[in-house]
Amino acid sequence: MKLTIFCCAVLSTLTLSAADWPEWRGPSGQGQAVIARLPDTFSETSHVTWKTDLPGRGHSTPVISGDVIWMTTAIEKAATPEEAERRLKANTGDQPVVVLASVNLRALAVDRISGKLLHDLELLGVKEPQWAHQLNSYASPTPVLAAGRLYAHFGSFGTVCLDTATQKILWKNQELQVNHENGPGSSPVLWQNRLIVHFDGSDAQFIAAFDTETGKLAWKTARSGEMDPRPQQKKAYGTPLVIQSGGIPVLVSPAASNLYGYDPMTGKELWKVPYGGLGFSMSTPPVADSQRIYFSTAFGKSKVMALKHHGAAVPEIAWENTRNAPKMCAPVLHDDLLYYVDDGGILSAVDVETGEAIYRERLGGKFSSSPVVVDGKILIGSREGVVSIVKAGRTFQLLSQNTLDGSIMASPATDGEALFIRTDKALYRIEK
C-alpha cells in the first residue's frame, strides 16, 4: 500500500516552481525530489557541468529559487591555546571541539546556470563564540527561502532575514540563547508568518517562532516533561516538521527524551510522547505520511519509532526498531518503505506498517549527510566524498558509488534538471 507523504511547512506560504528547493529537505520537507535526468554515474571529470570553490566552512544544504542558489558559511579565526583552555573550563562534555576567537557568518549566492559566485555577504560577526564539535560547523543549519527572502539561522549566534533582490538585511534577532555544547545544528522551518526554530541546549530547552515580517519573537514554549538530569543528555539538534493530522496543522518536534506536537501558529503544546529510554543529541528530523510519524531517538538507547498520529490527540506507538538507528542522518520515505543510514554506513529499508527490516546492507564509509529520493533512487553522500545511488524497492540494488573531492556533510538538492552537491570545498552541478 502506498501512503501519501504529508507536509505543509513551506507549501503553505507560496507556490513553488519545479526549480525551487527552498529548505533543507526540499519542497516537501522530507527529502523528496523531482528530477528526470540524473546520470547513473558521475565523478570529478564526468557529468560535472560546473564546480565552484566556496569560501569559509559550512555544512548547510544549498537552497534554490529561480536561477540563484544560496548557502551559508563561516569564516573562522582560531583561538590561541591559552584562550581555548580558559574558555573550555566551562565545558561539561568530553567531545572533541573547536574553539574560535571570532567567527564571521555569511550568506553565499551562486548562479544556478553558470556556477558564478554572485554574492558573499556578511550577516553576523561574533566574538568568542561557543565552541563547536569538530564534526560540526558554525554554519550547519540550512536557511529557508520564501517570497524573495532568505531566513538564515545560526542558533544562539542569531537569526537574520535577507532581501535576496537587494541583498539588504531586513532584520536580525539575537535575543535567544542556550549552550549548544557542540555548536548550532537545528534548521528553521517556515509556517505562514512564523519562522520556527529549536533551542535545545544543555542549560535550557525550548522551541520558538519569529514573526517573519519584523523578526520579533512571536512565541516561545519551554519543553515539558522529564529529561535525564545530566546536562549533556538534555541537548538536541533536531529540525521540526509541519504535517496535516486530523484536519489540523501539527508541528512535530524532536527533542531530548520526548517527541512533541505543537500548534505552529501559537506554540501551544498539543501532545508529547516519551521515548521510553534515553534519547538525546538528535539531528535527524521526523518524516511522516498520512498515518504515521517516523523518527530516530539518536544517541543513547538509539531506536527508530513509528507513531500513529491523530491531530491534537496523543499519537500511539505503532512499532519500534532498535537496530542501526541513525544518529545524524534523516530518514526518507518512498512508497511503502522507510530508508535510513546509520553513522557507520548501514542502509536499512523497513516496512512502514510493521517496522520489519526488508534489508540491511553496508555501503561503506561514515555518514552525516541526509539521503534524498531522486527519480526512484536513494542518494546518500558520505564524509569520504562518496555518493551512493541505490534503487528504491524491496530488493537492495546498489547502482553506483561516485567519488568527489572533499567531504560531504550537506544534503543534496535538485532543481528538477540537475543535482547540486556541496562538499567541504566546493559546490557541484551534476547532470546528464
C-alpha positions in Angstrom: 0.0 0.0 0.0 1.4 3.4 -1.0 0.8 6.2 1.6 0.7 9.9 0.9 3.5 11.9 2.4 2.1 14.8 4.4 4.0 18.1 4.9 2.9 21.7 4.7 5.7 23.9 6.1 6.8 25.9 3.1 4.0 24.9 0.7 1.5 26.8 2.9 3.2 30.2 2.1 4.0 30.2 -1.6 3.7 28.4 -4.9 6.8 26.6 -5.8 8.2 26.0 -9.3 10.0 22.8 -10.3 13.3 24.6 -9.9 12.7 25.5 -6.2 14.5 23.7 -3.3 13.5 26.1 -0.5 14.8 24.4 2.6 17.0 21.6 3.9 14.7 18.7 3.0 13.3 20.2 -0.2 9.8 21.3 -1.1 8.1 18.5 0.9 10.4 19.0 3.9 11.0 15.3 3.6 13.8 14.8 1.1 11.6 14.2 -2.0 12.9 15.4 -5.3 11.5 15.7 -8.8 14.2 15.1 -11.4 14.3 13.1 -14.7 17.9 13.4 -15.9 20.1 12.1 -13.1 23.2 10.4 -14.6 23.8 6.8 -13.5 27.4 7.6 -12.5 29.5 10.8 -12.1 32.9 11.9 -10.9 35.2 14.9 -10.8 35.6 14.5 -14.6 32.2 13.2 -15.6 28.8 14.8 -15.7 30.0 17.9 -13.8 28.6 21.0 -15.5 30.4 23.3 -13.2 32.3 23.2 -9.9 32.6 26.4 -7.7 35.0 26.7 -4.8 33.4 28.1 -1.7 34.9 30.4 0.9 34.8 29.5 4.6 33.4 26.4 6.2 29.7 25.4 6.4 27.5 22.3 6.3 24.2 24.0 5.3 22.4 22.4 2.3 22.1 24.6 -0.8 18.6 26.2 -1.2 17.3 27.3 -4.6 14.9 29.8 -6.0 14.9 30.7 -9.7 18.4 31.0 -11.0 20.1 31.6 -7.7 21.5 29.1 -5.1 22.0 30.2 -1.6 24.1 28.8 1.3 25.6 29.9 4.5 29.3 29.8 5.5 31.6 30.7 8.4 34.9 32.5 8.3 36.8 31.3 11.4 39.6 32.8 13.4 41.1 30.2 15.8 41.6 31.0 19.5 45.1 30.8 21.0 45.8 27.7 23.1 45.6 29.8 26.2 42.2 31.3 25.2 40.9 27.8 24.4 42.0 26.4 27.7 40.4 29.3 29.6 37.1 29.0 27.9 36.8 25.2 27.9 36.8 25.2 31.7 33.0 25.8 31.4 32.6 22.7 29.1 30.8 19.9 30.9 31.2 17.4 28.0 34.1 15.3 26.7 33.6 15.7 22.9 36.4 16.9 20.5 35.6 20.6 20.0 36.8 23.7 18.1 37.3 27.0 20.0 37.4 30.2 18.0 38.5 33.8 18.8 35.8 35.0 16.4 33.5 33.9 13.6 32.0 35.8 10.6 28.7 34.2 9.5 27.9 34.9 5.8 25.5 34.2 3.0 26.7 32.9 -0.4 24.8 33.2 -3.7 25.8 31.2 -6.7 24.3 31.4 -10.2 22.4 28.2 -10.9 23.3 28.2 -14.6 26.9 29.3 -14.7 28.2 28.5 -11.2 29.5 32.0 -10.8 29.7 33.2 -7.2 27.4 36.2 -7.2 27.4 37.4 -3.6 29.4 36.8 -0.4 27.5 38.8 2.3 28.3 39.3 6.0 25.3 38.5 8.2 26.7 38.3 11.7 30.1 38.8 13.4 30.6 37.0 16.7 33.5 37.3 19.1 34.4 34.4 21.3 31.6 32.2 20.0 30.6 29.0 21.8 32.8 26.0 21.0 31.6 23.5 18.4 32.1 19.8 17.8 34.9 19.0 15.2 32.3 17.3 13.0 30.0 20.3 13.1 30.4 23.8 11.6 29.3 27.3 12.6 27.1 27.4 9.5 25.3 24.0 9.7 21.6 25.0 9.9 20.2 25.3 6.4 18.4 28.6 5.6 14.9 28.9 4.2 14.0 30.7 1.0 10.5 32.2 0.6 9.0 35.2 -1.3 12.3 36.9 -2.0 13.7 36.4 1.5 16.5 34.3 2.9 16.0 33.3 6.5 19.4 32.3 7.9 19.5 30.8 11.4 22.7 30.3 13.4 21.4 29.0 16.7 22.3 31.2 19.7 24.5 33.4 17.4 21.4 34.9 15.8 18.8 34.7 13.1 18.9 37.0 10.0 16.3 37.9 7.3 17.9 39.0 4.0 16.2 40.5 1.0 17.6 38.4 -1.9 16.9 41.0 -4.5 18.6 44.0 -2.8 21.0 42.0 -0.5 19.8 44.2 2.3 19.4 42.8 5.9 15.7 43.3 6.8 16.0 42.2 10.4 18.2 40.4 13.0 17.3 38.7 16.2 20.0 37.6 18.8 17.9 37.5 21.9 17.5 33.7 22.4 20.4 32.0 24.0 21.3 28.4 25.0 24.5 26.5 25.4 24.6 24.2 22.4 27.7 22.4 23.6 28.5 21.1 20.1 27.5 24.2 18.1 24.3 25.0 16.3 22.6 22.3 14.3 18.8 22.8 14.1 17.5 24.2 10.8 14.5 26.5 10.8 11.1 25.8 9.2 8.5 28.2 7.9 4.8 28.1 8.7 2.7 31.0 7.3 4.3 34.1 9.0 6.2 32.1 11.6 9.9 31.1 11.3 10.2 28.2 13.8 13.5 27.2 15.5 14.7 24.8 18.1 16.8 25.8 21.1 17.7 22.6 23.0 20.9 23.3 24.9 22.4 21.7 28.0 21.2 24.6 30.1 17.7 25.4 28.7 15.4 23.7 26.2 12.6 25.4 24.3 11.1 25.9 20.8 10.3 29.4 19.5 9.0 31.3 16.5 9.9 34.7 15.0 7.4 36.9 13.1 8.7 36.8 9.5 7.9 40.5 8.9 9.5 42.0 11.9 11.8 39.4 13.4 10.2 39.8 16.8 9.6 36.8 19.0 6.0 35.5 18.2 6.0 32.7 20.8 8.4 30.7 22.9 7.4 27.3 24.6 9.5 25.5 27.2 10.0 21.8 26.8 7.8 20.0 29.2 8.1 16.5 30.8 11.0 14.6 32.3 14.5 14.7 31.0 17.7 13.0 32.1 19.2 15.1 34.9 22.7 15.3 33.2 23.1 18.5 31.1 24.8 16.7 28.2 21.7 14.5 27.8 19.3 17.4 27.6 20.7 18.9 24.4 19.4 18.2 20.9 19.9 19.5 17.3 16.6 18.4 15.7 14.6 20.1 13.0 10.8 20.1 13.2 8.2 19.2 10.5 4.7 20.6 10.0 2.2 18.0 8.9 -1.6 17.9 8.4 -3.0 15.5 11.0 -6.7 15.0 11.9 -7.6 18.1 9.8 -5.2 20.5 11.6 -1.6 21.5 11.2 0.8 19.9 13.8 4.4 20.9 14.3 6.2 17.7 15.0 9.3 18.5 17.1 12.0 16.1 18.3 13.9 16.9 21.4 15.8 15.0 24.1 13.6 12.4 25.8 10.4 13.3 24.0 8.8 13.9 20.7 6.4 16.9 20.8 3.4 18.1 18.9 2.7 21.9 18.8 0.3 24.3 17.2 2.7 26.0 14.7 0.9 29.4 14.9 0.8 29.8 18.7 3.3 27.3 20.1 0.7 25.6 22.3 1.8 22.1 23.2 -0.7 19.6 21.8 0.9 16.3 22.9 4.2 14.6 23.7 5.4 11.1 23.5 8.3 9.9 25.8 10.9 7.7 24.1 10.8 5.1 26.8 14.6 5.3 27.2 17.5 7.7 26.8 17.5 9.7 23.6 19.4 13.0 23.0 21.6 15.0 20.6 19.3 14.1 17.7 19.9 16.0 14.5 17.5 13.8 12.5 14.2 15.3 11.6 11.0 13.3 11.6 9.2 12.2 8.4 5.5 11.4 8.1 2.8 10.0 5.9 -1.0 10.2 6.2 -1.0 7.6 9.0 2.4 7.6 10.9 5.3 9.8 12.0 8.7 8.2 11.8 11.8 9.4 13.7 15.0 8.3 15.4 15.9 8.9 19.1 19.5 9.3 18.0 22.1 8.9 20.8 21.6 7.0 24.0 19.3 3.9 23.6 19.0 4.5 19.8 15.9 3.3 18.0 13.6 4.2 15.2 9.9 4.8 16.3 6.7 5.0 14.3 3.7 6.7 15.8 0.1 6.7 14.6 -1.0 10.4 14.5 -4.5 11.8 15.2 -4.3 15.6 15.2 -4.3 17.0 18.7 -4.6 13.6 20.3 -1.6 11.8 21.7 -0.1 9.5 19.0 0.1 5.8 19.6 3.3 3.8 19.2 2.9 1.6 16.1 6.3 0.0 16.2 10.0 0.4 17.3 13.2 -0.8 15.6 16.4 -0.9 17.7 18.9 -1.9 15.0 21.1 0.6 13.1 19.1 3.7 14.1 20.5 6.8 12.5 22.1 9.4 14.9 22.7 12.2 12.4 21.1 11.3 9.0 17.4 11.9 8.3 15.2 9.0 7.2 13.3 9.2 3.9 10.1 7.6 2.7 9.4 6.1 -0.7 6.2 4.1 -1.5 5.8 1.7 1.5 9.3 1.7 2.7 11.3 3.8 5.2 15.0 4.2 4.4 17.8 5.3 6.8 21.5 5.0 7.1 23.4 4.9 10.3 26.7 6.7 11.0 28.7 3.7 10.1 27.2 3.2 6.6 24.5 0.5 7.1 21.5 1.3 4.9 18.2 -0.1 6.2 14.9 -0.4 4.4 11.9 -1.2 6.7 8.2 -1.8 6.1 6.3 1.4 7.2 3.4 -0.6 8.6 5.3 -3.2 10.7 8.8 -1.9 11.1 10.1 -5.2 9.7 13.5 -4.9 8.1 13.3 -5.7 4.4 17.1 -5.4 4.1 20.2 -4.1 5.9 23.2 -3.5 3.7 26.6 -1.9 4.2 27.5 1.0 1.9 30.9 1.7 3.5 32.1 5.0 4.9 30.8 7.3 7.6 27.7 9.4 7.2 26.4 12.8 8.4 24.6 13.9 5.2 20.9 13.0 4.9 19.6 11.0 1.9 17.1 12.2 -0.7 14.9 10.3 -3.1 15.5 11.3 -6.7 13.7 9.7 -9.6 13.1 6.5 -7.7 16.6 6.3 -6.4 18.1 6.9 -2.9 21.1 9.2 -2.9 23.4 9.3 0.1 26.7 11.2 0.5 29.5 10.1 2.9 32.1 12.1 4.8 34.6 10.4 2.5 33.0 12.2 -0.5 31.3 9.1 -2.0 27.7 9.4 -3.2 25.9 6.1 -3.2 23.0 5.6 -5.6 20.6 2.8 -4.5 17.5 1.8 -6.5 14.4 2.2 -4.3 12.5 -1.0 -3.7 12.3 -4.1 -1.6 15.5 -5.6 -3.1 18.8 -3.9 -2.4 20.4 -2.7 -5.7 23.5 -0.5 -5.4 23.6 1.2 -8.8 26.8 3.1 -8.3 29.2 4.8 -5.9 30.6 8.1 -7.1 33.6 9.9 -5.6 34.0 13.7 -5.4 37.0 15.6 -4.0 36.1 16.5 -0.4 33.9 15.5 2.5 30.1 15.6 2.2 28.2 16.9 5.2 25.4 18.8 3.5 22.5 17.0 1.8 21.9 17.1 -2.0 19.5 19.5 -3.6 17.9 19.5 -7.1 16.2 21.9 -9.4 14.3 19.4 -11.5 17.1 19.2 -14.0 20.4 18.9 -12.1 21.8 17.6 -8.8 23.7 20.1 -6.6 26.1 18.7 -4.1 28.1 20.7 -1.6 31.4 19.3 -0.2 33.6 20.9 2.4 35.4 22.6 -0.6 33.0 23.3 -3.4 29.5 23.2 -4.9 28.9 21.0 -7.9 26.2 21.0 -10.6 25.8 17.4 -11.8 23.6 16.3 -14.7 23.4 14.2 -17.9 
